[in-house]
Amino acid sequence: MSTTTRRFARWAALPLAALVATGTTLAVTGTATAGTLPATGPTIAMTISNNTNDPMILQGSDNPYGHWINGPQAIIPAHSQSIVTAANNDPGGIGVDVTYSLPGGDAVFMANNYSYNGGDVNGTRIEGQAGDRYRIDSRMDTGFPYFNAGYTVGPRTLFGSS
């Protein structure tokens, strides 16, 4: 094998190795990425993790000014996750909410991706008696215009007493 052929083989293998490493990293983290969604405006990607022993059953969802790319699942089984994605063409932003029932109440997941505030998860909460048993840990990974957030529902003891 010539030196030129060896160099080409080495350089050709590099992008494939990088792609495999990136895919492995994304698969391990399990976080949605709105920056790669096909959209002409702001997007939202919500990774909802159910770390309880109970299924979460969809009660409702709202996306009044946009459209779902991957809408909420009817049921998120215990110890699994779902990725919900939305977009719109309004350069000002988009806001969505998704509500799932749990024994004793509801888990409400909010995502607000507006240019004036850079995005937030304000309004995410547990309602009803479910608040005695469950808690939502939410985080915003990236803000406007390609919003990414993660939400983990788990037993209150998993997160401590607060």
C-alpha positions in Angstrom: 0.0 0.0 0.0 1.4 3.4 -1.0 1.9 6.3 1.4 -0.9 8.2 -0.4 -3.3 5.3 0.0 -2.5 4.9 3.7 -3.0 8.6 4.3 -6.3 8.6 2.5 -7.5 5.5 4.4 -6.5 7.2 7.7 -8.4 10.5 6.8 -11.4 8.6 5.5 -11.7 6.6 8.7 -11.6 9.8 10.9 -15.1 11.2 10.0 -16.6 7.7 10.5 -15.0 7.4 13.9 -16.2 10.9 14.9 -19.7 10.1 13.7 -19.8 6.8 15.8 -18.4 8.6 18.9 -21.0 11.4 18.5 -23.8 8.9 18.0 -22.8 7.0 21.1 -22.6 10.1 23.1 -26.1 11.2 22.0 -27.5 7.7 22.7 -26.1 7.7 26.2 -27.3 11.1 27.2 -30.8 10.6 25.7 -31.4 14.4 25.4 -33.4 15.9 22.6 -31.7 18.4 20.3 -33.9 21.1 18.8 -30.9 22.6 16.9 -31.1 19.7 14.4 -34.9 19.8 13.8 -36.1 20.7 10.4 -37.7 24.1 10.9 -37.8 27.6 9.6 -38.3 29.2 13.0 -37.8 28.6 16.7 -38.0 25.0 17.9 -38.5 23.2 21.2 -37.2 19.8 22.2 -38.4 18.3 25.5 -36.9 15.1 26.9 -39.4 13.8 29.5 -38.1 11.0 31.7 -40.4 9.0 33.9 -38.3 7.6 36.8 -41.3 6.4 38.7 -42.9 3.0 39.1 -46.1 4.3 37.5 -47.0 5.0 33.9 -47.7 8.6 33.0 -50.9 9.0 30.9 -51.4 12.0 28.6 -54.1 14.3 29.7 -53.6 17.1 27.3 -51.1 19.2 25.4 -51.1 22.7 24.0 -49.1 24.2 21.1 -51.4 27.1 20.0 -49.0 29.0 17.7 -46.9 26.2 16.2 -47.0 22.5 15.1 -45.8 19.3 16.6 -42.9 17.6 14.9 -43.1 14.7 17.4 -46.1 15.1 19.6 -46.5 13.8 23.1 -46.9 10.0 23.5 -50.2 8.7 24.9 -48.4 6.9 27.7 -44.8 7.1 29.0 -44.2 3.8 30.8 -42.5 3.6 34.1 -38.7 4.0 33.9 -38.7 5.3 30.3 -38.6 8.5 28.4 -40.2 10.4 25.6 -39.0 13.2 23.3 -41.5 15.8 22.3 -40.6 18.4 19.6 -42.4 21.4 18.3 -41.7 24.3 15.9 -43.3 27.4 14.4 -42.5 30.1 11.8 -42.9 33.1 14.1 -39.4 34.6 14.7 -40.7 35.8 18.1 -40.9 32.3 19.6 -43.1 29.4 20.7 -44.5 28.0 23.9 -45.9 24.6 24.6 -47.2 22.6 27.5 -47.8 18.8 28.0 -49.8 17.3 31.0 -49.5 13.7 32.1 -51.5 12.1 35.0 -49.9 10.3 37.9 -51.6 8.7 40.8 -53.1 11.6 42.8 -52.6 14.4 40.3 -50.8 15.7 37.2 -47.3 16.5 36.0 -47.3 19.6 33.9 -44.3 20.3 31.6 -43.8 23.8 30.2 -41.4 25.0 27.6 -41.3 28.7 26.7 -39.0 29.7 23.9 -39.3 33.4 23.2 -36.8 35.9 22.0 -37.6 38.4 24.7 -36.7 36.0 27.6 -34.3 33.5 25.9 -36.5 30.6 27.0 -37.5 29.0 30.3 -39.3 26.0 31.9 -41.4 28.2 34.3 -44.7 26.7 35.1 -43.4 23.1 35.2 -45.0 21.5 38.2 -46.8 18.6 40.0 -50.5 19.3 40.8 -52.8 17.7 43.3 -51.8 15.0 45.9 -49.2 13.7 43.5 -47.0 16.5 44.8 -46.7 14.5 48.1 -45.2 11.6 46.2 -43.5 13.0 43.1 -41.2 15.9 42.0 -40.1 17.2 38.6 -36.4 18.1 38.2 -36.2 20.4 35.1 -33.3 21.9 33.3 -32.9 24.1 30.3 -29.9 23.0 28.2 -30.1 25.7 25.4 -32.4 28.6 24.9 -33.8 30.7 22.0 -34.1 30.0 19.1 -33.4 26.2 19.4 -34.6 25.4 22.9 -33.7 22.1 24.6 -34.9 21.0 28.0 -34.9 17.9 30.1 -37.5 16.9 32.7 -37.2 14.1 35.2 -40.2 12.9 37.2 -39.3 10.8 40.2 -40.3 9.9 43.7 -39.9 12.9 46.0 -37.3 10.9 48.0 -35.1 10.6 45.0 -34.6 14.4 45.0 -34.7 15.0 48.7 -37.5 16.6 50.7 -37.6 20.1 49.2 
